Amino acid sequence: MIFKIIKRIVFAIVIIYSLDLFIRNLDIFIPLNIYTISAVSVLGFPGLITLALSFFFLL
């Protein structure tokens, strides 16, 4: 159980960081903090897409 949670958190960190590297050219910044990691850990890729779009439309 704990291994699964740690695995999801590490996966979320890697995915957020790699997406941030790709969309940095568009002047979109996704912060790597506890809220974004939690959202991506719980929701997966749909959470990541939602974060990217929300930062794009809100900023």
Residue, then its C-alpha position, 0 to 999 in steps of 0.5 A: m500500500i505505501f509502496k503504491i502511494i510513493k510510486r504514484i507521487v514519484f510518477a506525478i513529480v516526474i510527469i509534472y517536471s517533464l511537462d513543464l520542460f515541454i511547455r516552458n516555450l509557451d511561457i506556461f509555468i506549472p509549479l511543482n508543489i504539494y497541491t499540483i503533485s497531489a492533484v496529479s497523484v490522485l487524478g493522473f493524466p486528466g489532472l495533469i491536463t487540467l492543471a496545464l489548461s488552467f494555468f494557460f487560461l488563468l494566466 
